[in-house]
């Protein structure tokens, strides 16, 4: 192979190259290595242009420290390698790719809907293997762009605005979700979607993060877990899902994912990212435009505020207040009737023993909960903001019959209010437990749900509160959303 000279892009002495060229290959690589405190990217492109009627080829690279891009999008080093022909250029490209993705270097290829690094022509193009939803979104955007010069651009759709109380709720939960996301992940919300320093994230990229997290959890569950493997896999996770973890060695080390609380937080972050991409729409504008009508429509959930003077409101308020066992700390601020049509249709109404039970969650999660419903956990179950474990009755959906119990799962937002739902749960035949029983993925044979029985002077139990658990999401439907305050 002919020797390749590396030129700093734009420097004196670099051979001239056509500005109109094709990008034959492209990748964006990233590595976060906790052991060595590395947090780097490497963009690679194979170019083909024409000069004096002859095809000319070069390999373009752009590399540097990823967190430098957060404050300076033009950071990093750009280099060019000029090659004799396409075979030579592909060999150079492949050699660099293999070198960077080797076990020694540890770079991973990212899947991005739109990249922010690379050549002037390469910035804005997709990179990596894209999931079907991202491909469909990009195809729709390309089709719309191709018609821009031929037809008058379509006006933005007009949405029927909900009542002011509902508008306030929608703005509130979207604001809390976007703030939580951008504080945790190295990303901003733009017209293109969730944009990291390297480019716009895809659902497929997030799913890769879920796979690494699941692999981490399997190692974590071993009696003799390997700290080195935990460290390496944590680095892989941050390679795929860039987080704001600091640059010092201490900050990087503290970011190792090695507790159940860590797993719960990362799982929640990934789900939040997927939820936000889901509601962002095909044109990727719902989050950025902040038009409340579009945001409400994107939820796909009918929300109606209840008049505080109505019998229904006062009855529900009494139910919330009177349900509290340990404290009377929950103060109702607003109640909304909610209906997710798909949830209502799938609800196992024929299963008897319906109860109206409470389910609470952090304020940042409600865009997701209202848009896709309550999901069964994938890895770990959080039983309260200050209590995280593997699920005292296994991996199911947990409910309480006391508002104060559900409130413990919640966090306040900027308004200092929290959110929980009153959910109709088809419990069917219930199996009572007085001892914590880890590892359940379904009720015992002959039963439809499980009940952790609250400890009382008359009942010896390991449960502080009554906890009802189902293992089929179709056994519940959200009927009312309660906005409240408390000091828990």
ABEGO torsion letter per residue (X at the ends): XBBBBBBBBGBBGBBBBBABBBBABBBBBBBBBAAAGBBBBBBBBBBBBBBGGBBBBBBBBBBEBAAAAAABAABEBBBBBBBABAAAAAAAAAAAAAAAABAAAGBBBBBBABBABEBAAABGBBBEBBBAAAAAAAAAAAAAAAAAAABBBBBBBBBBBBBAAAAAAAAAAAAAAAAAAAAABBBBBBAAEBBBAAEBBBAAAAAAAAAAAAAAAAAAABABBBAAAAAAAAAAAAAABBBBAEABAAAAAAABBABAAAAAAAAAAAAAAAAAAAAAEAAGAAAAAGBAAAAAAAAGBBBBBBBAABAAAAAAAAAAAAABAABAABBBABBBBBBBAAAAAABBAABBGBBBBBBBBBAAAAAAAAAAEBBBBAABBBBEAABBBAEAAEBBBBBBABAAAAAAABBBBAAGBBBBBBBBBBAEBBBBBABBBBGBABBBBGBABBBBBBBBAABBBABABBBBBBABAAABBBABBBBBBBAX
